[in-house]
Amino acid sequence: MPRPLGRKRRLSLLGPGLALGVLIPFIVETVSGATVAIRVPADTFLQQVLEKVGAPLNSTSVNVSGEEACTRFDDMVERFGDTIPLYVKGDEFQGTVPSTIIDVVKNPYVLIRKGIVDVSNLIGTG
């Protein structure tokens, strides 16, 4: 019988590039909440930015909670205008299905938001 994969190994099978956010304990006290979602992008430009910066970047989704997500660059600029200091327009949009979010702090893991990535092999196995 195969040995179950450990938590780090199971998570390493997921990225980079999957539309998946993983909740982990949050250790910086300037933001409310006990966890933060992380994601490793597959986008080459973003990977180059992360490598140059040498640290994770903090960002939010380009939507307002409870409202439909923006799926076109022009919609984002129209909705948010000058409230976003810098827009970077890529060659193509990655999709309209939201990222899947799982909480790996809990044991077993908990599905927070169902999205494009199937995590049924992770949920219920802590």
C-alpha positions as CSV (number, residue, x, y, z in Angstrom):
1,M,0.0,0.0,0.0
2,P,1.5,3.4,-1.0
3,R,2.5,5.8,1.8
4,P,0.3,9.0,2.0
5,L,2.1,12.1,0.7
6,G,3.0,14.6,3.4
7,R,1.5,18.1,3.4
8,K,4.5,19.9,1.7
9,R,4.7,17.2,-1.0
10,R,1.0,17.3,-1.8
11,L,1.1,21.1,-2.1
12,S,4.2,21.1,-4.2
13,L,2.3,19.1,-6.8
14,L,-0.1,22.0,-7.3
15,G,2.0,24.8,-8.8
16,P,3.2,27.1,-10.2
17,G,0.5,28.5,-12.4
18,L,-2.6,26.8,-11.1
19,A,-5.5,29.1,-10.2
20,L,-5.3,28.1,-6.6
21,G,-4.9,30.1,-3.5
22,V,-3.6,28.4,-0.3
23,L,-4.4,29.8,3.1
24,I,-1.5,29.7,5.4
25,P,-0.9,31.2,8.9
26,F,-0.3,35.0,8.6
27,I,2.5,36.3,10.8
28,V,2.5,40.1,9.9
29,E,0.3,42.0,12.3
30,T,-0.6,44.9,10.0
31,V,-3.4,43.1,8.3
32,S,-6.5,41.7,9.9
33,G,-7.1,38.0,9.9
34,A,-5.1,35.0,10.9
35,T,-4.4,33.6,7.4
36,V,-3.4,34.9,4.0
37,A,-3.8,33.2,0.6
38,I,-0.7,32.6,-1.6
39,R,-0.4,31.7,-5.2
40,V,2.6,31.1,-7.5
41,P,1.8,32.6,-11.0
42,A,2.8,30.8,-14.2
43,D,2.9,34.1,-16.1
44,T,6.5,34.7,-17.3
45,F,6.4,38.4,-16.7
46,L,5.2,38.0,-13.1
47,Q,7.8,35.4,-12.5
48,Q,10.5,37.8,-13.7
49,V,9.1,40.6,-11.5
50,L,9.1,38.2,-8.4
51,E,12.7,37.2,-9.2
52,K,13.9,40.8,-9.5
53,V,12.1,41.9,-6.4
54,G,13.4,38.9,-4.5
55,A,10.3,38.7,-2.3
56,P,6.6,37.9,-2.5
57,L,4.2,40.6,-3.8
58,N,1.0,41.4,-2.1
59,S,-2.0,42.1,-4.3
60,T,-5.7,41.7,-4.3
61,S,-8.1,40.4,-6.9
62,V,-9.4,43.0,-9.4
63,N,-12.9,42.9,-8.2
64,V,-15.1,44.2,-5.4
65,S,-16.5,41.6,-3.0
66,G,-20.1,40.7,-4.0
67,E,-19.8,42.2,-7.5
68,E,-19.0,40.4,-10.7
69,A,-15.3,40.1,-11.4
70,C,-13.7,42.3,-14.2
71,T,-12.6,40.1,-17.1
72,R,-11.3,42.8,-19.5
73,F,-8.5,45.3,-19.0
74,D,-10.7,48.2,-20.0
75,D,-13.4,47.2,-17.5
76,M,-10.8,47.2,-14.7
77,V,-9.6,50.7,-15.6
78,E,-13.2,52.0,-15.9
79,R,-14.2,50.5,-12.5
80,F,-11.2,51.4,-10.5
81,G,-9.7,54.4,-12.3
82,D,-7.0,56.2,-10.3
83,T,-7.6,54.1,-7.2
84,I,-5.1,51.7,-8.6
85,P,-1.7,53.5,-9.1
86,L,-0.3,51.1,-11.7
87,Y,-2.0,48.8,-14.3
88,V,0.1,46.3,-16.3
89,K,-1.7,45.1,-19.4
90,G,-0.7,41.5,-20.4
91,D,-1.1,39.9,-23.8
92,E,-4.1,37.8,-22.8
93,F,-6.5,37.2,-20.0
94,Q,-6.1,33.9,-18.1
95,G,-9.8,33.1,-17.8
96,T,-13.1,34.0,-16.1
97,V,-13.3,31.1,-13.6
98,P,-12.1,32.2,-10.1
99,S,-9.1,30.6,-8.3
100,T,-9.8,27.7,-6.0
101,I,-8.9,28.5,-2.4
102,I,-8.1,25.9,0.3
103,D,-7.3,26.3,4.0
104,V,-4.3,24.2,4.8
105,V,-4.1,25.5,8.4
106,K,-7.1,23.3,9.2
107,N,-6.7,19.5,9.4
108,P,-8.2,18.1,7.3
109,Y,-7.9,20.9,4.7
110,V,-11.1,22.9,4.0
111,L,-12.3,24.2,0.6
112,I,-13.0,27.9,1.0
113,R,-13.9,28.7,-2.6
114,K,-14.5,26.3,-5.4
115,G,-12.8,27.4,-8.6
116,I,-11.1,26.1,-11.6
117,V,-8.7,23.7,-9.9
118,D,-10.0,20.4,-8.7
119,V,-8.6,19.8,-5.2
120,S,-10.7,16.8,-4.2
121,N,-7.5,14.8,-3.8
122,L,-6.4,17.2,-1.1
123,I,-9.6,17.9,0.8
124,G,-10.1,15.6,3.7
125,T,-6.5,14.6,3.9
126,G,-4.5,16.7,6.5
